[in-house]
């Protein structure tokens, strides 16, 4: 008995799916005439019956129907999908499980081609089915697809899905899309106004893209003044850039309210056609070499009824002045127009404020980059008075050090942590070597120092090209520095720039503490101001100069790692920042770390401000910035924060 029960259960287990599959095929066959005919009137009932099965095959069937992938066999109207081979033989596949039913020749089957209206109904049904799916991923992907290509017929299934949605995040996205479709496609004025009011202050580009068309206008003209509240603005062609007097008169001619203006070419052609016995309109051909005589001849042709009346400029102006030109809204609902105007006014105000904040953050970001690039130079040039033209190459060396570390350590977070001290060590050693071999012999000889360090700069660039080549090398940031801090749809700042801003503040604090609160800083300032007096106090000037120059070079190397995370790492990397670094130190005030900070802020905000006024030409922005700085230095040669007393030096 037990064996019999088990056998029955196994049979049911295997037979039930087959029965379900056959049942779906049978259901489709009951509607075969309506499906083959493809009527918009009968299709809704067919679609409802198919979707009521809750079968996965139902969605596939509707998709195939919409995409014209359904066929039917002429002999018995069997609806199938097909595949074909190289012999042009068609394999017939069942709708439920894609099982092979048989084969047929092209003449034995025919493709089902729904019209555009039916495809729209099928698309709506598919949207509703996917948005009502039990699978959250399916609902989410369906909503994203719907947002990319919405249509009026999607509004109803979207609202039905919104009422049944249980996921809070997806429901919020559905609600936003429902509002967008409501203001665009709904026919109920109150619903549209409510949707528009719900977007007041929303900075999304999709919102503005749908609100702005509501205020689109078309040009109208009439012979009587329009009623108040029926137009967007009145237009006076003589004083309006959008409509010239000539174009306005052409509109009057097109309406049949004025005679066409005769051009000079048309007059000339008319005169030529009406030449008789060497004269035109009583004027000899030989006398038609002036405008006055040609006008007389043409007037005679007009009086004779041979040519159309020529309209004078005064007549054109008079005709235009007697007509009314105005813009009217394409949107017919005054309530919707008023709501859109109010919402856009609020949005534009917030956009303007956000753009100002974004510009400030861009300036702050650029200032932090300039400060980080110049902070090492603030020591070597600002404190030691050494014109180091190779400072940019120390930045480049730091960036390449970070690249080399990443070739060994593939964990980007760990590689950056190791690259920072490694870059400091490499560039510190290079700075010490440069000071010992070259700079120590050139103190208080600025011209020779400039030439010598410029030569070192060229040599280091060429050395980098020989080692790493001319192609840009990647210095990859960790994943946690990827992307941007998105405050709203207008304000966004990359996490790398946030990190550079934090790093620049840390280095400012470190350098200020070193120069003002440590023995090295005290000895550095003593040697800089009066090396002989410092030596008499037991300070070794050579050692202090070496360590100070090495410190400035090491900090430049760390700056190179930070800059390399967002800039291309090439042998010319330092050249992009050397000019700004010198300007930062000089404008801020030589020998003052606070001045370097002020100089970086001034140059960063100034450059971003000029770029905002002339966004299409960044080179011009840099040129204007340099001109401004030259003028600024004329009035404040010691910089923004000038040293006073003995510390000011020569």
C-alpha angles and dihedrals in degrees: 000000000000091000090053092052091048091049091051092049092050091049091051090047093057099032098048095067090048089050091050091050092048090046091056091049090048091050091053091048091055087061095039096116092052093045093049093046092046100208118177089215097057099033098080092062091047092049092048092052092048094048091047089069089071086212122148086228090064094067092045090049093051091048091051091047092051094046093048093247095130123099134180132211110241094217098061107001091248107172114220145146118245145208126195136207135206091278091061090246114145121220113211115221128196118246098231104045104006089242118162112263099174144290134277143179122247091256091057096058137044134204120244109229115188116201124242094267092054092045088055091053091049091049091053091049091050092049091051092048094049094045089051093048119129089229113088092205091055091050092048095049090045091053091049090050091048092050091055095054112017124177134186093255091059093067097079097050090043091055091047091051091046092058091052099041115117101179108093097209094047091044090056090052090047091051092051092049091045090056091049092051092043095056090046105040111014117107095207110096095204091052091050093048091049090050091049092049089051089062097051106134095010109137097197115133089222090059094050090045089060099037098050095060088057087068096046113128139200127213116251135178134194140169092237128052114266120247117263113270095022097094139052097218141339118245127214106195094205091058103029125091093204096059125035125203090248093054091044091053090048088057090053091050091049089053091051091243095118141028118261117261112245114226124219091251092053090050091050092050091049091051092050093050092051099051110135125176093342095308138093119202090343094308120115116241090236090061095053092090093100132064091233094057092044089053090051092050092047092048089055090053089050092051089050090053092242099113133036119258115274114229117222124221089250090054090051093051092046093050092049092049092054093054128073120233120188144151119245127194116253088214109085101204114086090197092056091047092051092047091049092049092051093046094047091048090056092043093049090050091053091044091053091049091046092048089052091050090046091051090050091050091048090051091047090049093050091046091054090051092050091046092050090049093046101040092086090047089052086069102040095039105017097046105020096034091227114146099220109186089176092066090101090054090056086056088050091049090053091052092050090048088057089050092051092049090052090054088059100035112042095187099096096204093050092042092055091048089053095039094061097062090035091055090047091051094047097047092039089056091045091050093049091049091049092048093048095045102036119000098053090063094050106049112141090014101099099172094052090045091052093050094044095049090044088057090049088051092056091045093051092049092052091046090053090050091051092050103037103018128230096286117103113256122217121242101189121208122220119264092253088062093050123105126016142278099257108201093170138326091291105034118064132145125183118247090233090062090047088053091049090051091052091045092051091052091049092050091047090054092044094049093045090051092047095051097041108028107032134073091240091056092047092049091045092054091044093052091045095051100039118358094181094053090045091052091050088055091058098264118137104225094193093054093046092049090049094050094043094050090046091050092052091048092047092052088051088055092054089049087054091058091051095045092045090062091072105016128068112267107227136136088265094055093105093049089064092061108029095086093047090046093055091044090051093054096042096044093045095048128277114259096014122105090198088053091054089054091048092046092051091050093049095048094042095050092040094053093047091047092052091045089052090055092045106024096163095062118046091169090060089050091056091047093052090046092054091048090051091050092050089053091045092053090052090062098034108026094170093055135242096308108029123193116244134210122001092342090066091073122190 
